[in-house]
Amino acid sequence: MGLISKGAKCSVTGCDNDGVRSLTASKVDGTGVGIPHGLKKAILCKEHYKEWKKATKDDRDTEKARFSRF
C-alpha cells in the first residue's frame, strides 16, 4: 500500500488536507510550495498539487519535448 492510500496528510506547512499525490521532494522544492526541508517524499493535497503543476508547466513541457520522438 502506498502513502496516499494509508491516509497521509499534505506535507505543506500549515495544511491539514488529505494527500492526493506524492512526488519526490526535489521536484517540489524551489517551486513556491512550502514543504519542510529534509523530506524524501512530498505529499500534496489537491490544491497544492494544482499549484505545483502551474509552477512547473513550462519545465515539464520542455522535458517532454526533449524526450519525444518525431
C-alpha positions in Angstrom: 0.0 0.0 0.0 1.2 3.5 -0.8 1.3 6.5 1.4 -1.8 8.1 0.0 -4.0 5.0 0.5 -2.9 4.9 4.1 -4.4 8.4 4.7 -1.3 10.6 4.6 -1.8 14.4 5.1 -0.4 17.1 2.9 3.3 17.9 3.6 2.9 21.7 3.0 3.4 23.7 6.2 0.1 24.7 7.7 -2.1 22.4 5.5 -4.1 19.6 7.1 -5.9 18.3 3.9 -5.7 14.7 2.8 -2.9 13.9 0.3 -3.8 13.2 -3.3 -0.3 12.9 -4.9 3.1 12.0 -3.8 6.2 13.4 -5.5 9.9 13.4 -4.8 10.8 16.4 -2.6 13.4 17.5 -5.1 10.7 18.1 -7.7 8.6 20.2 -5.3 11.5 22.1 -3.7 12.0 25.5 -5.3 8.6 25.9 -6.8 7.0 28.1 -4.2 5.1 25.2 -2.5 6.3 25.4 1.1 7.4 21.9 2.2 9.8 21.3 5.1 13.5 20.5 4.3 14.8 17.0 4.8 11.8 15.1 3.2 12.3 12.4 0.6 8.7 12.3 -0.5 6.3 15.3 -0.6 2.6 14.5 -0.3 0.4 17.2 -1.8 -3.3 17.8 -1.4 -5.4 18.7 -4.5 -4.9 22.5 -4.1 -1.1 22.3 -3.6 -0.7 19.8 -6.4 -2.6 22.2 -8.8 -0.3 25.0 -7.6 2.8 22.8 -8.3 1.5 21.9 -11.7 1.0 25.5 -12.7 4.5 26.5 -11.3 6.3 23.7 -13.3 4.2 23.7 -16.5 7.0 25.2 -18.7 9.7 22.9 -17.3 7.6 19.8 -17.8 6.7 20.8 -21.4 10.4 21.3 -22.2 11.3 18.0 -20.6 8.6 16.2 -22.5 9.6 17.7 -25.8 13.2 16.8 -25.2 12.4 13.1 -24.9 9.7 12.8 -27.5 10.3 11.1 -30.8 9.2 12.5 -34.1 
